[in-house]
Amino acid sequence: MYKIVRKRELNPTVTQMEIEAPLVARKAKPGQFIILRVDEEGERIPLTVAGTNPEEGTVKIIFQIVGATTEMLNHKNEGEYIQDFVGPLGMATHTEGIKKVCIVGGGVGCAIAMPVAQEFHRLGAEVTSIIGFRNKDLLILEDEFKACSDKLVVMTDDGSYARHGNVTVPLKEMLEAGEKFDMVIAIGPGIMMKFVVATCKPFGVPVTVSMNPIMIDGTGMCGGCRLTLNQDGKRVTKFACVDGPDFNGYEVDFDEAMSRGRMYFDYERNAHEEACNLFKNA
Amino acid sequence: MAIDPKKHEMPTQAPEVRAHNFSEVALGYDQETALAEASRCLNCKNRPCVSGCPVNIHIPEFIAKVKEGDFEAAYQIINQTSSLPAVCGRVCPQENQCEKYCTLAKKFEAVGIGRLERFVADWHNAHATEKAQAPESNGHKVAIVGSGPSGLTCAGDLAKKGYKVSVFEALHTAGGVLVYGIPEFRLPKSIVAKEVETLKDLGVDVETNVIIGKTLTIDELFEMGYEAVFIGSGAGLPNFMNIPGESLKGVYSANEFLTRSNLMKAYKEDPKTPIMKGGKVAVVGGGNVAMDAARTALRLGAEKVYIVYRRSMEELPARREEVEHAQEEGIDFRLLHNPVEILGYNNPDDPRDPKNGFVTGIRCVKMELGEPDASGRRRPVAIPGSEFELDVTAVIMAIGTSPNPLIKSTTKGLEVNSRGGIIVNEDGLTSREGVYAGGDAVTGAATVISAMGAGKVAAKAIDDYLSAK
């Protein structure tokens, strides 16, 4: 059992927790993820590590309440326990040789992008962050990004806060103005990452994307997290849990990945409704 | 007294009943049948059955005790060499091992050794009152990576010799393939849990949620005071055929499908972990895993389940009894068939149609057997122009796995072969001193009992190594 040491609501649909897991806290690097189960009958869900405190032995996770499991997790309070917490999984984000980086985060993807931005900042790279949200109410982590970015642009789809528009708008402006990034790292919904790649392509900037497919064991056993890369004209199957979650954005078949992500869409929507009703009745 | 030429039948649930439930198919011998079957054993001097057993169970001796009606004594004899008797009695391919070499088999059917082993183990689990006792510690610490059949066997053998053994398991439940892979109807999870409890009584420490190679490395285990390590990390990434359509929704690896159903209990009412139920299902492959996947799909409510296998019944590698059970349950065997493409729904007028990207069928080509290949089996060759389509809503790929990649990528000096299997010598020793390995991590997908055999060999080698140190 793993103790919830601290819990904080970042916005009405996004929660941050710090979980006591000393072995994971010692090892986890930005870009890696953990898998947890809320209770004995629960499903395994992957969540990216949003930070660690090795001295205290805690791991920070940030999750959006989208389904039954995240709903159950959100109903746990400080001092309570979750059943299983295992990691760190996947490969850490590649940082070597990158001196000037642009981090593009979308929605709850910003929770994953934040520790990556912090790591580049710590390593002395010049960090530009572009973070986007649907609206003002869903904004998270603005202060954290401000603290680790040389330049920060906040976007909202509806213009209810900061600049109006998609994250690709300022990205394109920067590239057109002659900004030379060693790497653009895009973390967010599939459709956002696909368009970040399309935006960067004419400028020849390398793009890394962080994929979050459906996953069960997370240790390279089940193959559920597979995705297809187009490499030198060949279609190659890769597994996000052991080969990723970061991939070369120019190679990822986003349409396929987004389609696979919707495999249990109906099931999950029903399960979430049931979980919500459960808590309403309780 | 004349010897009954036939093995006593194993009572089973009727096929039409069991096809709709997840309870165990084979019900086990009763006492009377066990006594009668045991009396078929000739107790011959040269004991060919024992050398046919990968863990060399003293077969005639335990059967002699069954004949006497001393079932606990029979169990203790099995327990000397096997840490998982209730498991082996159920999942071993006895027809290729002990029973294949049975003297009786030259004229009649072999003694039902596996069925007797199961009877004895179940009798012990139901009646034994005394817990296994942890022996006096010899002060040495050994780490075992993975709690599947090879790891549990290695742990059991070392614990019995007084070693302080810790087993590290990546998943949330101990048992490895015995819990995530083999379905409830063939190996009830309560039996695996019981075998794990017995090991804990022997003093074995089981740590779940620790991934060696990630949470801790092999080198850190040595720093923590472990003097030897056994790697039994098991099967790794599933193989796919590299045909078009394998990323469509509704295409599973057998590992994923079985893990969802078994480990994550998606077979139960109202599960937290989803799985596709019903429809028509094609399972590609002919091994035990393919049989397990096909029969699981059937029990989850599929209206039609095909086994698609490119060779003929003769080459089908699954345990004979599983094939027979699958046939009785109505699984449709499409032998000498090879998939060439998986077909999916695509509405050209509406890219947002929710049905887009789901499986609608599988295109196969018919095969014929040609000359023998490297494996000695006749090579299947496609018959030109014989392609046709089967309408299905799900496809499960059960064509093997490659060894787990996590440890080799984080352990310096650990040599692996071109397929990713850890290289070991005849004692299970790897290229690193004090590091041993066995099971699927070495061989790629194989059987439970061969993994147990490897765990046993390594346990002996570790004991020799640490005793001499």
Interface residues (C-beta under 8 A of the other chain):
Chain A: L23 V24 K27 R37 E41 G42 E43 R44 A68 T69 Q83 D84 F85 V86 G87 P88 L89 I216 D217 T219 G220 M221 C222 G223 G224 R226 L227 T228 T237 F239 V242 D253 E256 S259 R260 R262 M263 Y264 F265 D266 Y267 E268 A271
Chain B: A170 L171 H172 Y180 T208 N209 V210 I211 K214 T215 L216 G234 A235 G236 L237 P238 F240 N242 E246 S247 K249 G250 Y252 S253 N255 E256 T259 R260 M264 K265 P271 K272 T273 P274 P354 N356 G357 T401 N404 P405 L406
